[in-house]
Amino acid sequence: MGKNKRSPISANIRNMLWLRAAGRCEFRGCNKRLWLDDLTKNPCNQANIAHIVSDSPDGPRGDAERSPLLAGDIKNLMLLCRDHHGLIDSMDYVSDYPVELLLQMKKDHESRMEIVCGIKEEMGAHTVACSASIGGTQPSLDANMLNRALLPEYYPVEERPIEIGWTFFKEGDWNKYWEREEDKLVTQCRCRILDQIDSWPNKRIALFAMGPMPLLVRLGTILNDKLSVEVYQKHRKPNTWAWQDESPVDYIVNAPQDYSKDPVLVFSLSYDITDRVKKYYGAGASVWEFRIDFPDNDFLRAKSQLEEFSKKVYEVLADIKLKAQKERVKVFMSMPVACAIELGRVWMKKADVALDLYDYNTSYSEKDEYALTIR
C-alpha cells in the first residue's frame, strides 16, 4: 500500500470526534482512556484519528471515489489508541476490519457514550461489592462488570467499589464461625458505609453480593429499607449482573393447616429443599413453604421479580406473626442471593418475629444447622 500524505483534519472536527468518543478508544472491547498514561497516570494525548475509508485510494479500505469525499468527514473518522489504529490498518489484518464493521464499532461506542453521559447527576450510586473467600482466596467481583450493570438507569460514583469481605465455613467451630463473621460484617458495614453515608452527596447504594445465605440476610438488615439500596443478582446466562427482561414469576405460599406448633419457613426457590427440611425439622412444626412451581438457581432475571418477592415475603412474615403467635421462626433458604438480602431488608425489628437462620453445609453436617438469629 502506498505511503501518501494524509489529508488535513480541521481542529473543529478533531475536537468534535474527541467529544463524541468521550476521549476513549472506539475499537470494540478496548475503551482505553486516551488522555492519561495508564502506568504513570500523567496526562497525555495517546489518541490516533483513523480513517475508516482511507483518505487515499490505495490506502486501507481506500476507494477512488469515496476516499477524497470522506477524507475530512467525521462520520468516516474513529478515535483509536495507537495499537488498534495500527491493527486495523495493518496489511496482515486489514481484511478483518471492513468498512461496515468499523462503522458499527463507531456507532456502538458513540451511542454508549451518549447514554452514559446523559444520565442525570442525581442518579449516581455507590457500588458495594460483597464477596466471600473460598479456601483462603478472596475472589474479586469485577468492577467493570458491576459498573456496566448500573447502566443506563444509574452510574457509578466511584471507579472502584466499596468492598466488604467474609469467608465460607471450611472447618472448625461452627458456632464461633457465624459469630465471628457476623461481627466482621457489622464492623465493615459500619466503618465503610454507615459512618460515611451522611457525607455522601448522593446516598444511593448499588449492592452486589455473594456469600452464605444467613450472612446475606444479615447484610439486608444492616442496609435496610431506610436506606436507598438497589440490589443486583448475578446471572449465569448471560454472564452479567444487569437485570434482564423476563415475565413475572408466580410465588406460591403453602401455609400449614395447624398453626399451633413451632413455625418453620422454607424457601424452595433455587432448589426444592422442603422434603429435606421436613425430614429433620418437620415433626412438631407448622411449616410455611415459599416456592415457585419449578425451582431454578437462575430463575431471578428481572428487577420486577425481586420486587414481587419482597411484597410476598412481607405478607408471609405478617401471616406467621398473626397465626403462629410465637416469638421466633426457623428459616431455611434455597434462593438467589438478591432474595436473601431482600428478606433481611423486608424484615422489621419491631413488627416481625425473630428469624432463626439455618445453613446447609455438607462439610459440617448432613442437615441444615442453626447459624444465627435476626432479632
N, C-alpha and C positions, 0 to 999 in steps of 0.2 A: 504494500500500500504506500502511496506517495506521501511525502512529507510536505504539506502545504501550509502556508501561513494562515493562522486562524483568523476568522472574521472578528472584528471588534464587537464586544457586547457592551451596551451602554451601562453606565453606573446605575441608572434607574432600574433597568431590567435585572441587574445583579442584586440590587437591594430587595426588589420585589421577590425574586426567587428565594433569597435567604429568609424572607418573612414567611413565604408560603411553606417552606420546608421546616420552619422553626429552628433553623440552624443545625439540622441533623441530616445524616446521610439518608438518601431516599432509596437506597438499594434494599430490597425486601429482606427483612430479618436483621439488618445492621443497626440503623437508628443511632449511630455514633454521634456524640456531640462534636461539632466541628469548630467550636470556639475555645476549646480547652484541651490542653495536653493531658492525657489520661494518667501519665506517670507523675509528672511534676505538678500538675494542677495549675500550671501557668497559662494565662490567656494567650491564645494564638489562633491564627487562621489556618485550619487544616483542610479547607474545602477546595474541591475542584468543581468547576462548572463544565458539565459534559453535554455534548450534543447527542440526541437520540438518533436523528438523521444527521450524519456528518455534515459539516459546513463545506466540505469539498466532495465532488462526485466520486473520487476514488478513495475516500476515507471510509471508516466503519459505517456500514448501513447507508453509504452515500448514494445519491441519485442525481442524474444530470439535471432534472427539472426542479426537484424539491430542495436539494441542498442549498442553492443560493436564496430560495424563497424563505426557508426556515432558519437561516443562519442566526438571526438575532431574535427569533420568536420565542417567548418564554414558554409556550406550550411544547417546544421542542428541546427544552433545557432541563437538566436534572442537577441537583446539588448532591455531590457524592464525596465520600472520603477518597483519598488517593489510591488506596488498594482497590476499591471497587470501580473507580474510573479506569484504572489500568486493566482490570479484569474484563470489563465489557468491551473495551477497545482492542484487546489482545487478539492477534491474528489466530492464535490457537483456540480461542473461545468465543470470538465474535458471533459465530453462527448459533451459539447457545443463547444469545441475547438479541432476538429480533426486535424490530420497532414496536410491535404490538405488546410484547412482554414489558419492555421498558416504559411504555406509555401507561400500562396498567400499574406498574410499581409506583410511578409518579402520582397517578391519580389516587391510589390507595393511601400512600403516605400523606399527601396534602389534605385529603379528606379526613384522615385520622387526626392530623394536627388541628384542623378546623374544629372538629368536635371537642377535642381536649381543651383547646384554648377558649372555646365558647362556654365552658362550664362556669357558672357564676361563683364568685368568691366565697359565698356563704355555704357552698356545697362541699367544702373541704372535709376530710376525715383523717383522724389519727389512726393509722394502721397498727393493730396489736396482733402479734403472732405468738401463739402458744404451742410449743412442741415438746414432746416427751422423749427423753433419751432411751435408747434401746441398747443394752449391753455396754453401757458406758459411752456410747456415741450419741451426741445431740444433733439430730437432723435439723437442718436449717430450712425453714419454709422459704421458697424462692420469692424474693422481694418483688421482682418484676412480674411474676405471675399473680401475686396478691394485688399489686397496683393496677394491673390490667383488669382485674375482676371488678374494680370500683367503677370503671368507665362504662357508659358515658354519664351515669347518674351522679357520681361523686368523683373527686380527685384526691390523691394522697397529699397531705400537708407536708410530710417529710419524705425524703427519698428512701430512708431505711425505716423499717417498722420498730415499734417498741416490742422487745422480746420478753416473754415470760416462759420460764423453763420448769419442767418437772420430770420425773422418771417413772417408768413402768416397774411394777414389782417383779423382782427376779428371784430373790431368796432372802431368808432372814425372818425377822419378827413381823408378821402380818399386821398386827395392830399398831406397832410403832411406825411402820411404813406409812400408813394412812395418816397418823397423827403428824408425822414429820412433813409429809407432802402438803397437807392442808395448811400447816403453819407457814411453810415456804411460799405457797400460793398466795395466802393472805398478805404476807410481808411484801412480796414482789408487786402485787396489785396496788397496795397502799403507797409504796415508795415511788413506783414508776408511773402510776396513773392517778390515783385518788388524791395524793398530796400535790399533784401538779396541775390537775384539770382546771382549777379556778384561774390559773394564769393563761390558759389557752384561749385565744380569741375565738376559735371555733372548737366547740366541745364535743363534736360528734366522734364516735369510735367505730371503726370498722374492724370486726373481730373474726380472726381466723384461728382455729384451734384443732389440735389432735391430741388425744390422750385418754386415760382411763375414765370411764363414764362417771363415777362418783365425783371426781375432781372437776369434770366439765360442768356438772350440776352446781357444784360449789362455786365455780367461776361465775356461773349465771347469777347466783345470789349476790355476788360482790358487784358485778357490773349489771345491776338490776334495772328494772323498768323506770327508775327515777333518772337514769342517765339515757342519753341518746346513743343507742348502740345498734349497729347494723351487723347481724350475724350471718356468716357465709358458710357454705358447705362444699367440701372437696368432692368433685365428681370424677368417676373413673373414665367414662366415655361421654364427651371428650375430656381430656385431661386438663381440667380447669377448675377454678373456684367461682367463676362467673355463673350467675343464675341463668338457667335455661328456660325456654318457653314450653311448658307442659300443661296438660289438662289437670283439673282438680283431682285430689285423692280423697276417697271416702274413708274416713277414720271410723272404726267400729268400736264401740264400748259395750262389752258384755258384763253386766252387773250381776252380783250374786243374788240368789233368791233369799238367802238368810243373811241379815246384816248384823247378827248378834255376836259373831266371832271376831277375832282379831283381823283387821283389814290388811289385805295384800294387794298391791298394784303391780301388774305385769305389763310391760311394754314389749309386744311382739311385732316389731316393725321391720327391722333388718333381717331377723331370723325368728322362727317360731320357737319360743322358749317356754311356753305356757306349761306343757306337759312336764318338762324338767323341773320347773319351779313347784308345780303341784306335787310332784313325787316326793320332794323333801320338805315342803312348807305348806302343802295344801290341807293337811289334816288339822282340823280346828281353826280354819281360816275362812274368812269371807273374801273371795278373790274377785277383784275388778280386772278385767282384761282389756287392754287398749291395743288395737291391732288394725291391720289392713288385710284385705282378702288374700293377697299373695305377698307375704313378707319378702323384701328385696333390699340388699345392702346398698343399692344405688337408686332407690325409688324417689328420694327427695331431690327434685330437679328445679323447682320454681319457688320464688320467694312467697308467692301466694299460698303454697302448700305448707310452708313453715308458719305463716300467719294463722292458717286454719288450725294447725296443730296447737298453737298457743291458746286459741279460743277453746278448743276441746279440752285441753288439759285444765284450764281454769274451771270449766264445768265439772270435770271429774273430781278435782280436789274439793270443790264445794259439796259435791254429792257425797263423798266419803265422810267429810266432817259432819254433814247433816244426818246421814243414815247410820254410820258406824258408831258415832258417839264415843270415839276413842281419841286419845291424845297423840297417837303416832300411827304411821302406816309403813309396812315393809315395802320397799320399792326395788323391782328387778327390771333391768333395762337391756334391751337389744334394739338399738335405734341409732340413727345418724347423729354425729357429734353436734350438729346445729340444734337438733331436737333436745339433746341432753342439756345444752346451755339454756335453751328456751324454757325447759322445765324449771331450772333454777331462777330464771328471770320472772316467770309467772308466779312462782310460789311467794306467798305473802306471810311474813313473820307473825303478824298479829291476827291474821284471818285464817290461816291454814294449819292443819295438824303437822307435827314434826315428821320429817321423812328419814326413815332408816334406810340408807342406801346400801345395796349389796353389789358385789362384783364377782364375775366369773373368771377364774384364772386356773387353768388345769395344772399349772406347775405347782400350785399350792393345794388344791382340793378338787374333788370330782363334782362338787356342788357349789352353788353361789354362796359366798361368805359375806358376812357383815363387814362394811368398810368404814362408813362414817355417818353421822346424823346431821341433818339440816334442821335447826331448831330456832 
